[in-house]
Amino acid sequence: MSDEEIPDIVIRRLPLYARELGAVASEGSEYISSEGLGERLGVSPAQIRKDLNYFGSFGTRGRGYQVTSLRERIRSILKLNGRVREMVLVGVGQLGRALLGYRGFLIGGFEVVRVFDADPEQIGQAVVGYEVEDVASLPEFLRRSKVAFAIVAVPTEAASTVIDTLVAGGVQAILSYAPISRSVPDGVRLRQIDPVMELESMSYYLDDQFDAVVEDQI
């Protein structure tokens, strides 16, 4: 089956399965059923089986999935086994600095290798062990390095220009924290994270009892 025939939402769930399988393995369990995995994740067993069936046959009747084997198979499908994916980060404001300090990237197989910013006061400074480089040098770096991943943590007004530079430099996977809507060429994946939109969507589910001003009591 070609990549085009696999729904993107299925690909997005694979890392969730792999992470939970890692947690199951750390607890000492060798096997887990689709029912057990689904209960841990809040996903139906049928959905898990359907997702995995896109990539082949998994599991043993009566025993379920071999935890470590399935996790490694999923990471292989995601092209993550046995390698570290290098990334660049553009923007070293408060968000960018927090991302640089996040150890989960390395645990997941990703490493920030260079950091860029447009602020003259930031350029040349050391941030979490990285020397901040002028974003004007980003095209040349991309031409030489062929890095495929990038994180964009710049203000909204600068995001489009940065994304254009990354796409022109051959970056194929861009994670952007700027709340903008834009398209990219075929062959490039752009994922946008907007915490405000996520909070807005969750607000729908809140009970009305919380919709009131709370005043401090003296």
C-alpha atoms as an extended CHARMM CRD file, in Angstrom:
* protein
*
       218  EXT
         1         1  MET       CA              0.0000000000        0.0000000000        0.0000000000  PROA      1               0.0000000000
         2         2  SER       CA              1.3560000000        3.4350000000       -0.9280000000  PROA      2               0.0000000000
         3         3  ASP       CA              1.7700000000        6.2800000000        1.5490000000  PROA      3               0.0000000000
         4         4  GLU       CA             -0.9910000000        8.1960000000       -0.2560000000  PROA      4               0.0000000000
         5         5  GLU       CA             -3.5380000000        5.4800000000        0.6090000000  PROA      5               0.0000000000
         6         6  ILE       CA             -2.8220000000        5.5740000000        4.3450000000  PROA      6               0.0000000000
         7         7  PRO       CA             -4.8560000000        8.3040000000        6.1070000000  PROA      7               0.0000000000
         8         8  ASP       CA             -2.7200000000       10.9340000000        7.8000000000  PROA      8               0.0000000000
         9         9  ILE       CA             -4.6320000000       10.4480000000       11.0540000000  PROA      9               0.0000000000
        10        10  VAL       CA             -3.3710000000        6.8400000000       11.1270000000  PROA      10              0.0000000000
        11        11  ILE       CA              0.2420000000        7.9960000000       10.8230000000  PROA      11              0.0000000000
        12        12  ARG       CA             -0.3880000000       10.5050000000       13.6290000000  PROA      12              0.0000000000
        13        13  ARG       CA             -1.5640000000        7.7190000000       15.9380000000  PROA      13              0.0000000000
        14        14  LEU       CA              1.4860000000        5.5160000000       15.4090000000  PROA      14              0.0000000000
        15        15  PRO       CA              3.7790000000        7.5340000000       17.7250000000  PROA      15              0.0000000000
        16        16  LEU       CA              1.0640000000        7.3410000000       20.3870000000  PROA      16              0.0000000000
        17        17  TYR       CA              1.0480000000        3.5560000000       20.1220000000  PROA      17              0.0000000000
        18        18  ALA       CA              4.8540000000        3.3530000000       20.1860000000  PROA      18              0.0000000000
        19        19  ARG       CA              5.1120000000        5.5760000000       23.2550000000  PROA      19              0.0000000000
        20        20  GLU       CA              2.5310000000        3.5890000000       25.1890000000  PROA      20              0.0000000000
        21        21  LEU       CA              4.1660000000        0.3160000000       24.2110000000  PROA      21              0.0000000000
        22        22  GLY       CA              7.3940000000        1.6890000000       25.6330000000  PROA      22              0.0000000000
        23        23  ALA       CA              5.5780000000        2.3770000000       28.8970000000  PROA      23              0.0000000000
        24        24  VAL       CA              4.1260000000       -1.1440000000       28.8930000000  PROA      24              0.0000000000
        25        25  ALA       CA              7.5980000000       -2.6270000000       28.3330000000  PROA      25              0.0000000000
        26        26  SER       CA              9.0090000000       -0.5980000000       31.2200000000  PROA      26              0.0000000000
        27        27  GLU       CA              6.3760000000       -2.1660000000       33.4700000000  PROA      27              0.0000000000
        28        28  GLY       CA              7.7070000000       -5.6150000000       32.6200000000  PROA      28              0.0000000000
        29        29  SER       CA              4.8650000000       -6.8600000000       30.4330000000  PROA      29              0.0000000000
        30        30  GLU       CA              5.8670000000       -8.9420000000       27.4040000000  PROA      30              0.0000000000
        31        31  TYR       CA              2.5000000000       -9.0740000000       25.6550000000  PROA      31              0.0000000000
        32        32  ILE       CA             -0.5380000000       -6.8130000000       25.4280000000  PROA      32              0.0000000000
        33        33  SER       CA             -3.8360000000       -7.2410000000       23.6140000000  PROA      33              0.0000000000
        34        34  SER       CA             -5.4820000000       -4.5980000000       21.4380000000  PROA      34              0.0000000000
        35        35  GLU       CA             -8.1000000000       -4.3620000000       24.1860000000  PROA      35              0.0000000000
        36        36  GLY       CA             -5.4550000000       -3.6900000000       26.8170000000  PROA      36              0.0000000000
        37        37  LEU       CA             -3.6530000000       -1.1350000000       24.6740000000  PROA      37              0.0000000000
        38        38  GLY       CA             -6.9220000000        0.5310000000       23.7400000000  PROA      38              0.0000000000
        39        39  GLU       CA             -7.9760000000        0.8020000000       27.3820000000  PROA      39              0.0000000000
        40        40  ARG       CA             -4.7040000000        2.5320000000       28.2580000000  PROA      40              0.0000000000
        41        41  LEU       CA             -5.0270000000        5.0070000000       25.3720000000  PROA      41              0.0000000000
        42        42  GLY       CA             -8.7620000000        5.5880000000       25.2050000000  PROA      42              0.0000000000
        43        43  VAL       CA             -8.8090000000        4.1760000000       21.6640000000  PROA      43              0.0000000000
        44        44  SER       CA            -11.0730000000        1.3550000000       20.5580000000  PROA      44              0.0000000000
        45        45  PRO       CA             -9.3740000000       -2.0230000000       20.0030000000  PROA      45              0.0000000000
        46        46  ALA       CA            -10.9340000000       -2.1670000000       16.5410000000  PROA      46              0.0000000000
        47        47  GLN       CA             -9.2900000000        1.1600000000       15.6540000000  PROA      47              0.0000000000
        48        48  ILE       CA             -5.8860000000       -0.0700000000       16.7980000000  PROA      48              0.0000000000
        49        49  ARG       CA             -6.2110000000       -3.2680000000       14.7640000000  PROA      49              0.0000000000
        50        50  LYS       CA             -7.3860000000       -1.3380000000       11.7070000000  PROA      50              0.0000000000
        51        51  ASP       CA             -4.5010000000        1.1380000000       11.9750000000  PROA      51              0.0000000000
        52        52  LEU       CA             -1.8900000000       -1.5960000000       12.2850000000  PROA      52              0.0000000000
        53        53  ASN       CA             -3.3940000000       -3.6230000000        9.4400000000  PROA      53              0.0000000000
        54        54  TYR       CA             -2.2990000000       -0.9070000000        7.0200000000  PROA      54              0.0000000000
        55        55  PHE       CA              1.2760000000       -2.0650000000        7.6250000000  PROA      55              0.0000000000
        56        56  GLY       CA              0.9690000000       -5.8280000000        7.8740000000  PROA      56              0.0000000000
        57        57  SER       CA             -0.0220000000       -8.5840000000       10.2580000000  PROA      57              0.0000000000
        58        58  PHE       CA              0.7550000000       -8.1250000000       13.9450000000  PROA      58              0.0000000000
        59        59  GLY       CA             -0.0320000000      -10.0830000000       17.0730000000  PROA      59              0.0000000000
        60        60  THR       CA             -0.6680000000      -13.6880000000       17.9940000000  PROA      60              0.0000000000
        61        61  ARG       CA             -4.1320000000      -15.0780000000       18.6020000000  PROA      61              0.0000000000
        62        62  GLY       CA             -4.6440000000      -15.6530000000       22.3110000000  PROA      62              0.0000000000
        63        63  ARG       CA             -1.5450000000      -13.6780000000       23.3430000000  PROA      63              0.0000000000
        64        64  GLY       CA             -1.8410000000      -10.3110000000       21.6490000000  PROA      64              0.0000000000
        65        65  TYR       CA              1.0840000000       -8.1540000000       20.5830000000  PROA      65              0.0000000000
        66        66  GLN       CA              4.6820000000       -8.7730000000       21.6030000000  PROA      66              0.0000000000
        67        67  VAL       CA              5.3130000000       -5.3650000000       23.1580000000  PROA      67              0.0000000000
        68        68  THR       CA              8.9600000000       -4.7120000000       22.3060000000  PROA      68              0.0000000000
        69        69  SER       CA              8.6910000000       -6.1750000000       18.8190000000  PROA      69              0.0000000000
        70        70  LEU       CA              5.6220000000       -4.1100000000       17.9300000000  PROA      70              0.0000000000
        71        71  ARG       CA              7.1820000000       -0.9300000000       19.2770000000  PROA      71              0.0000000000
        72        72  GLU       CA             10.2820000000       -1.4680000000       17.1710000000  PROA      72              0.0000000000
        73        73  ARG       CA              8.1790000000       -2.2690000000       14.1010000000  PROA      73              0.0000000000
        74        74  ILE       CA              6.2150000000        0.9390000000       14.5250000000  PROA      74              0.0000000000
        75        75  ARG       CA              9.3710000000        3.0150000000       14.9600000000  PROA      75              0.0000000000
        76        76  SER       CA             10.7540000000        1.3500000000       11.8480000000  PROA      76              0.0000000000
        77        77  ILE       CA              7.6110000000        2.2980000000        9.9300000000  PROA      77              0.0000000000
        78        78  LEU       CA              8.1610000000        5.8730000000       11.1180000000  PROA      78              0.0000000000
        79        79  LYS       CA             11.7790000000        5.6550000000        9.8940000000  PROA      79              0.0000000000
        80        80  LEU       CA             13.0950000000        6.2770000000       13.3990000000  PROA      80              0.0000000000
        81        81  ASN       CA             14.8830000000        3.0550000000       14.2970000000  PROA      81              0.0000000000
        82        82  GLY       CA             18.6420000000        3.2470000000       14.6380000000  PROA      82              0.0000000000
        83        83  ARG       CA             19.0690000000        6.8900000000       13.7010000000  PROA      83              0.0000000000
        84        84  VAL       CA             18.8990000000       10.4100000000       15.0830000000  PROA      84              0.0000000000
        85        85  ARG       CA             16.9370000000       12.9780000000       13.0770000000  PROA      85              0.0000000000
        86        86  GLU       CA             18.7290000000       16.3340000000       13.0020000000  PROA      86              0.0000000000
        87        87  MET       CA             16.7150000000       19.5530000000       13.2700000000  PROA      87              0.0000000000
        88        88  VAL       CA             17.2210000000       23.2940000000       13.1500000000  PROA      88              0.0000000000
        89        89  LEU       CA             15.3370000000       25.6530000000       15.4260000000  PROA      89              0.0000000000
        90        90  VAL       CA             14.4780000000       29.1810000000       14.3150000000  PROA      90              0.0000000000
        91        91  GLY       CA             13.5670000000       31.6170000000       17.0850000000  PROA      91              0.0000000000
        92        92  VAL       CA             15.1000000000       31.7730000000       20.5510000000  PROA      92              0.0000000000
        93        93  GLY       CA             12.5200000000       33.7730000000       22.4440000000  PROA      93              0.0000000000
        94        94  GLN       CA             10.9100000000       32.3160000000       25.5500000000  PROA      94              0.0000000000
        95        95  LEU       CA              9.2880000000       29.4900000000       23.5940000000  PROA      95              0.0000000000
        96        96  GLY       CA             12.4170000000       28.6520000000       21.6270000000  PROA      96              0.0000000000
        97        97  ARG       CA             14.5340000000       28.5400000000       24.7810000000  PROA      97              0.0000000000
        98        98  ALA       CA             12.0280000000       26.2300000000       26.4410000000  PROA      98              0.0000000000
        99        99  LEU       CA             12.1110000000       23.9110000000       23.4350000000  PROA      99              0.0000000000
       100       100  LEU       CA             15.9010000000       23.8050000000       23.4900000000  PROA      100             0.0000000000
       101       101  GLY       CA             15.7500000000       22.6000000000       27.0760000000  PROA      101             0.0000000000
       102       102  TYR       CA             13.2430000000       19.8540000000       26.3290000000  PROA      102             0.0000000000
       103       103  ARG       CA             14.9340000000       16.4580000000       26.7500000000  PROA      103             0.0000000000
       104       104  GLY       CA             12.0800000000       14.5930000000       25.0860000000  PROA      104             0.0000000000
       105       105  PHE       CA             13.4670000000       15.3540000000       21.6310000000  PROA      105             0.0000000000
       106       106  LEU       CA             16.5910000000       13.2790000000       22.1890000000  PROA      106             0.0000000000
       107       107  ILE       CA             14.6140000000       10.5000000000       23.8450000000  PROA      107             0.0000000000
       108       108  GLY       CA             12.4130000000       10.3590000000       20.7580000000  PROA      108             0.0000000000
       109       109  GLY       CA             15.3620000000       10.3390000000       18.3630000000  PROA      109             0.0000000000
       110       110  PHE       CA             15.5470000000       14.0240000000       17.3980000000  PROA      110             0.0000000000
       111       111  GLU       CA             18.3890000000       16.4700000000       17.9480000000  PROA      111             0.0000000000
       112       112  VAL       CA             18.5650000000       20.2200000000       17.4340000000  PROA      112             0.0000000000
       113       113  VAL       CA             21.8950000000       20.8350000000       15.7080000000  PROA      113             0.0000000000
       114       114  ARG       CA             21.7610000000       24.5760000000       14.9320000000  PROA      114             0.0000000000
       115       115  VAL       CA             19.8130000000       27.5590000000       16.2530000000  PROA      115             0.0000000000
       116       116  PHE       CA             18.9300000000       30.7520000000       14.3600000000  PROA      116             0.0000000000
       117       117  ASP       CA             17.3540000000       34.1150000000       15.1450000000  PROA      117             0.0000000000
       118       118  ALA       CA             16.9610000000       37.5490000000       13.5200000000  PROA      118             0.0000000000
       119       119  ASP       CA             17.4330000000       39.6160000000       16.6890000000  PROA      119             0.0000000000
       120       120  PRO       CA             20.9150000000       41.2390000000       16.7000000000  PROA      120             0.0000000000
       121       121  GLU       CA             20.9220000000       41.0530000000       20.4990000000  PROA      121             0.0000000000
       122       122  GLN       CA             20.5000000000       37.2810000000       20.3680000000  PROA      122             0.0000000000
       123       123  ILE       CA             22.9400000000       36.5100000000       17.5570000000  PROA      123             0.0000000000
       124       124  GLY       CA             26.2330000000       35.2270000000       18.9300000000  PROA      124             0.0000000000
       125       125  GLN       CA             24.7980000000       34.5530000000       22.3730000000  PROA      125             0.0000000000
       126       126  ALA       CA             24.9570000000       31.1280000000       24.0120000000  PROA      126             0.0000000000
       127       127  VAL       CA             21.5390000000       29.6230000000       24.7230000000  PROA      127             0.0000000000
       128       128  VAL       CA             21.3050000000       26.2220000000       26.4260000000  PROA      128             0.0000000000
       129       129  GLY       CA             24.6780000000       25.2980000000       24.9840000000  PROA      129             0.0000000000
       130       130  TYR       CA             23.9620000000       26.5450000000       21.4540000000  PROA      130             0.0000000000
       131       131  GLU       CA             25.4420000000       29.6030000000       19.7800000000  PROA      131             0.0000000000
       132       132  VAL       CA             22.6510000000       31.5830000000       18.1500000000  PROA      132             0.0000000000
       133       133  GLU       CA             23.3410000000       32.2040000000       14.4640000000  PROA      133             0.0000000000
       134       134  ASP       CA             22.0040000000       34.9100000000       12.1700000000  PROA      134             0.0000000000
       135       135  VAL       CA             18.9100000000       33.6750000000       10.3340000000  PROA      135             0.0000000000
       136       136  ALA       CA             20.4050000000       35.2790000000        7.2280000000  PROA      136             0.0000000000
       137       137  SER       CA             22.9160000000       32.4110000000        7.1980000000  PROA      137             0.0000000000
       138       138  LEU       CA             20.1580000000       29.7690000000        7.3050000000  PROA      138             0.0000000000
       139       139  PRO       CA             19.8840000000       29.2660000000        3.4970000000  PROA      139             0.0000000000
       140       140  GLU       CA             23.5950000000       28.5470000000        3.1850000000  PROA      140             0.0000000000
       141       141  PHE       CA             23.5320000000       26.1520000000        6.1120000000  PROA      141             0.0000000000
       142       142  LEU       CA             20.5860000000       24.2490000000        4.6250000000  PROA      142             0.0000000000
       143       143  ARG       CA             22.3130000000       24.0610000000        1.2630000000  PROA      143             0.0000000000
       144       144  ARG       CA             25.3350000000       22.4150000000        2.8870000000  PROA      144             0.0000000000
       145       145  SER       CA             23.6530000000       20.2240000000        5.4820000000  PROA      145             0.0000000000
       146       146  LYS       CA             20.4300000000       18.8850000000        3.9500000000  PROA      146             0.0000000000
       147       147  VAL       CA             18.6420000000       18.8810000000        7.3320000000  PROA      147             0.0000000000
       148       148  ALA       CA             15.0930000000       17.5870000000        6.8400000000  PROA      148             0.0000000000
       149       149  PHE       CA             13.4120000000       18.8110000000       10.0540000000  PROA      149             0.0000000000
       150       150  ALA       CA             12.8420000000       22.3020000000       11.4610000000  PROA      150             0.0000000000
       151       151  ILE       CA             11.0080000000       23.9120000000       14.3490000000  PROA      151             0.0000000000
       152       152  VAL       CA              9.6820000000       27.4410000000       13.9070000000  PROA      152             0.0000000000
       153       153  ALA       CA              9.2490000000       29.4400000000       17.1250000000  PROA      153             0.0000000000
       154       154  VAL       CA              9.2090000000       32.9930000000       15.7480000000  PROA      154             0.0000000000
       155       155  PRO       CA              6.5850000000       35.7600000000       16.0220000000  PROA      155             0.0000000000
       156       156  THR       CA              3.5930000000       35.4170000000       13.7100000000  PROA      156             0.0000000000
       157       157  GLU       CA              4.6850000000       38.2110000000       11.4020000000  PROA      157             0.0000000000
       158       158  ALA       CA              8.0090000000       36.4920000000       10.6750000000  PROA      158             0.0000000000
       159       159  ALA       CA              6.7360000000       32.9320000000       10.3140000000  PROA      159             0.0000000000
       160       160  SER       CA              5.8310000000       32.9640000000        6.6130000000  PROA      160             0.0000000000
       161       161  THR       CA              9.2550000000       34.2320000000        5.5780000000  PROA      161             0.0000000000
       162       162  VAL       CA             11.0110000000       31.6610000000        7.7500000000  PROA      162             0.0000000000
       163       163  ILE       CA              8.8660000000       28.8170000000        6.4120000000  PROA      163             0.0000000000
       164       164  ASP       CA              9.5640000000       29.9330000000        2.8320000000  PROA      164             0.0000000000
       165       165  THR       CA             13.2980000000       29.8760000000        3.5790000000  PROA      165             0.0000000000
       166       166  LEU       CA             13.0930000000       26.4000000000        5.0730000000  PROA      166             0.0000000000
       167       167  VAL       CA             11.0940000000       25.0320000000        2.1350000000  PROA      167             0.0000000000
       168       168  ALA       CA             13.5030000000       26.5910000000       -0.3730000000  PROA      168             0.0000000000
       169       169  GLY       CA             16.3700000000       24.9850000000        1.5570000000  PROA      169             0.0000000000
       170       170  GLY       CA             14.9340000000       21.5110000000        1.1870000000  PROA      170             0.0000000000
       171       171  VAL       CA             13.4380000000       21.0410000000        4.6510000000  PROA      171             0.0000000000
       172       172  GLN       CA             10.6580000000       18.4870000000        4.3430000000  PROA      172             0.0000000000
       173       173  ALA       CA              9.1400000000       18.4850000000        7.8400000000  PROA      173             0.0000000000
       174       174  ILE       CA              8.3230000000       21.7490000000        9.6430000000  PROA      174             0.0000000000
       175       175  LEU       CA              6.7610000000       22.0930000000       13.0740000000  PROA      175             0.0000000000
       176       176  SER       CA              5.4950000000       25.6480000000       13.5410000000  PROA      176             0.0000000000
       177       177  TYR       CA              4.2540000000       27.2940000000       16.7240000000  PROA      177             0.0000000000
       178       178  ALA       CA              3.1520000000       30.4330000000       14.8610000000  PROA      178             0.0000000000
       179       179  PRO       CA             -0.6680000000       30.7540000000       14.5970000000  PROA      179             0.0000000000
       180       180  ILE       CA             -0.8350000000       31.2600000000       10.8250000000  PROA      180             0.0000000000
       181       181  SER       CA             -2.5860000000       29.3810000000        8.0300000000  PROA      181             0.0000000000
       182       182  ARG       CA             -0.5850000000       28.6920000000        4.9110000000  PROA      182             0.0000000000
       183       183  SER       CA              0.0850000000       26.0310000000        2.3360000000  PROA      183             0.0000000000
       184       184  VAL       CA              3.3600000000       24.3820000000        1.3720000000  PROA      184             0.0000000000
       185       185  PRO       CA              4.4280000000       22.4770000000       -1.7570000000  PROA      185             0.0000000000
       186       186  ASP       CA              3.8040000000       18.7800000000       -2.2270000000  PROA      186             0.0000000000
       187       187  GLY       CA              6.4760000000       16.7540000000       -0.4770000000  PROA      187             0.0000000000
       188       188  VAL       CA              6.6570000000       19.1250000000        2.4910000000  PROA      188             0.0000000000
       189       189  ARG       CA              4.8220000000       18.4530000000        5.7450000000  PROA      189             0.0000000000
       190       190  LEU       CA              3.8590000000       21.4910000000        7.8170000000  PROA      190             0.0000000000
       191       191  ARG       CA              2.3150000000       20.8900000000       11.2350000000  PROA      191             0.0000000000
       192       192  GLN       CA              1.1230000000       23.8640000000       13.2410000000  PROA      192             0.0000000000
       193       193  ILE       CA              0.6370000000       23.9450000000       17.0030000000  PROA      193             0.0000000000
       194       194  ASP       CA             -1.5900000000       26.6880000000       18.3670000000  PROA      194             0.0000000000
       195       195  PRO       CA             -2.2040000000       26.2890000000       22.1270000000  PROA      195             0.0000000000
       196       196  VAL       CA             -4.8910000000       28.9840000000       22.1070000000  PROA      196             0.0000000000
       197       197  MET       CA             -6.9490000000       27.1260000000       19.5030000000  PROA      197             0.0000000000
       198       198  GLU       CA             -6.6090000000       23.9290000000       21.5070000000  PROA      198             0.0000000000
       199       199  LEU       CA             -7.8330000000       25.7030000000       24.6300000000  PROA      199             0.0000000000
       200       200  GLU       CA            -10.7070000000       27.2610000000       22.6810000000  PROA      200             0.0000000000
       201       201  SER       CA            -11.8410000000       23.8670000000       21.4060000000  PROA      201             0.0000000000
       202       202  MET       CA            -11.6730000000       22.3420000000       24.9070000000  PROA      202             0.0000000000
       203       203  SER       CA            -13.7130000000       25.2460000000       26.2760000000  PROA      203             0.0000000000
       204       204  TYR       CA            -16.7320000000       23.7930000000       24.4580000000  PROA      204             0.0000000000
       205       205  TYR       CA            -16.7770000000       20.8410000000       26.8650000000  PROA      205             0.0000000000
       206       206  LEU       CA            -16.6530000000       22.8200000000       30.1040000000  PROA      206             0.0000000000
       207       207  ASP       CA            -19.6330000000       22.9640000000       32.4120000000  PROA      207             0.0000000000
       208       208  ASP       CA            -21.4430000000       26.2920000000       32.6450000000  PROA      208             0.0000000000
       209       209  GLN       CA            -20.7270000000       26.4230000000       36.3660000000  PROA      209             0.0000000000
       210       210  PHE       CA            -17.1750000000       27.5530000000       35.5250000000  PROA      210             0.0000000000
       211       211  ASP       CA            -18.3560000000       30.4910000000       33.4030000000  PROA      211             0.0000000000
       212       212  ALA       CA            -18.2450000000       33.0580000000       36.1770000000  PROA      212             0.0000000000
       213       213  VAL       CA            -15.8460000000       35.6340000000       37.5510000000  PROA      213             0.0000000000
       214       214  VAL       CA            -14.0910000000       34.3480000000       40.6620000000  PROA      214             0.0000000000
       215       215  GLU       CA            -13.2220000000       37.0370000000       43.1810000000  PROA      215             0.0000000000
       216       216  ASP       CA            -10.6800000000       36.6710000000       45.9430000000  PROA      216             0.0000000000
       217       217  GLN       CA            -12.2490000000       36.3320000000       49.3500000000  PROA      217             0.0000000000
       218       218  ILE       CA            -10.8300000000       38.5750000000       52.0650000000  PROA      218             0.0000000000
